[in-house]
């Protein structure tokens, strides 16, 4: 299958962008919804836990992060509003759960960063 492109936010106002870059990872929070390791939980089980519209949104985003992002897929992390640039990388490892959970979140994927690119330098395609 062809590589996918995923947009991953680095927290509110890109607050975890430097952690992502220096640690060579992307992370997802949703600790209030599902703080545990998804390694032993199926996508169906995860989605069944959602009982409100907000939790269904969390489940959908966490599901994509843990079950659908593949090694080799590309990620783009907006660095807005601090900079008008994007951090671009390629996923280099499987889903991991980090304990104790760092501020960026317990759900993590390793990434090889390809660079930081100005917003104007990226085509709409």
C-alpha positions as CSV (number, residue, x, y, z in Angstrom):
1,X,0.0,0.0,0.0
2,X,1.2,3.5,-0.7
3,X,2.3,5.7,2.1
4,X,-0.2,8.0,3.7
5,X,0.2,11.6,4.9
6,X,-1.1,12.3,8.4
7,X,-1.4,15.7,10.2
8,X,-0.4,15.4,13.9
9,X,-0.7,18.4,16.1
10,X,1.9,19.0,18.8
11,X,-0.5,20.2,21.4
12,X,-2.1,23.6,21.8
13,X,0.0,26.2,20.0
14,X,2.5,23.5,19.0
15,X,3.8,23.4,22.6
16,X,5.4,19.9,22.2
17,X,6.9,20.5,18.8
18,X,10.5,20.8,20.1
19,X,10.0,17.6,22.2
20,X,8.7,15.9,19.0
21,X,11.7,17.1,17.0
22,X,14.5,16.4,19.5
23,X,13.0,13.1,20.7
24,X,12.3,11.9,17.1
25,X,8.6,11.0,17.9
26,X,5.0,12.1,17.6
27,X,2.6,11.6,20.5
28,X,-1.0,11.6,21.3
29,X,-2.6,12.5,24.6
30,X,-6.2,11.5,25.3
31,X,-5.0,10.4,28.7
32,X,-8.4,11.3,30.3
33,X,-10.1,9.0,27.8
34,X,-7.6,6.1,27.5
35,X,-4.4,6.4,29.5
36,X,-3.5,2.7,29.2
37,X,-1.5,0.7,26.6
38,X,-3.5,0.1,23.4
39,X,-1.2,-2.9,22.6
40,X,-3.8,-5.3,24.1
41,X,-6.9,-3.5,23.1
42,X,-8.7,-3.9,19.8
43,X,-9.9,-0.9,17.8
44,X,-13.5,-2.1,18.3
45,X,-12.9,-2.2,22.1
46,X,-11.4,1.3,22.1
47,X,-14.4,2.7,20.1
48,X,-16.9,1.0,22.4
49,X,-15.5,2.9,25.4
50,X,-16.7,6.2,23.9
51,X,-20.0,7.3,25.4
52,X,-20.1,11.0,24.4
53,X,-19.5,13.0,21.2
54,X,-16.2,14.2,22.5
55,X,-15.1,10.7,23.5
56,X,-16.1,9.4,20.0
57,X,-13.8,12.1,18.5
58,X,-11.0,11.1,20.9
59,X,-11.5,7.4,20.0
60,X,-11.4,8.1,16.3
61,X,-8.2,10.1,16.5
62,X,-6.5,7.7,18.9
63,X,-7.6,4.8,16.7
64,X,-6.0,6.3,13.6
65,X,-2.8,7.0,15.5
66,X,-2.4,3.6,17.0
67,X,-4.0,1.3,14.4
68,X,-3.9,3.0,11.0
69,X,-0.6,5.0,10.9
70,X,2.0,2.7,9.4
71,X,5.7,2.6,9.4
72,X,6.8,4.5,6.3
73,X,3.8,6.9,6.4
74,X,4.6,10.6,6.3
75,X,3.6,13.0,9.1
76,X,3.3,16.8,9.0
77,X,3.3,18.8,12.3
78,X,2.1,22.4,12.0
79,X,4.3,24.7,14.0
80,X,1.7,27.5,14.0
81,X,1.2,30.0,15.5
82,X,4.9,30.3,16.6
83,X,6.3,29.8,13.1
84,X,4.7,29.6,9.7
85,X,6.4,26.3,9.0
86,X,5.7,22.6,9.2
87,X,7.9,19.8,10.6
88,X,7.8,16.9,8.1
89,X,8.9,13.3,8.9
90,X,8.4,9.6,8.2
91,X,7.1,7.2,10.7
92,X,9.9,4.8,11.6
93,X,8.3,2.6,14.3
94,X,5.2,1.0,15.7
95,X,2.8,2.3,18.3
96,X,4.3,2.5,21.8
97,X,2.9,3.3,25.2
98,X,5.2,5.4,27.5
99,X,5.0,5.1,31.3
100,X,4.9,7.4,33.2
101,X,3.1,9.5,30.6
102,X,5.0,12.6,29.5
103,X,3.2,15.9,29.1
104,X,2.9,15.2,25.3
105,X,0.9,12.0,26.0
106,X,1.5,8.3,26.6
107,X,0.8,7.2,23.0
108,X,3.8,7.5,20.7
109,X,5.3,6.7,17.3
110,X,9.0,7.0,16.3
111,X,9.6,9.4,13.5
112,X,12.7,10.2,11.3
113,X,12.4,14.0,10.7
114,X,13.0,15.1,7.1
115,X,13.1,18.8,7.8
116,X,11.2,21.9,8.6
117,X,9.5,23.6,5.6
118,X,7.9,27.0,5.2
119,X,4.2,27.0,4.7
120,X,4.5,28.8,1.4
121,X,6.9,26.2,0.1
122,X,4.4,23.3,0.3
123,X,2.0,22.8,-2.6
124,X,-1.7,22.2,-1.9
125,X,-1.3,18.7,-3.3
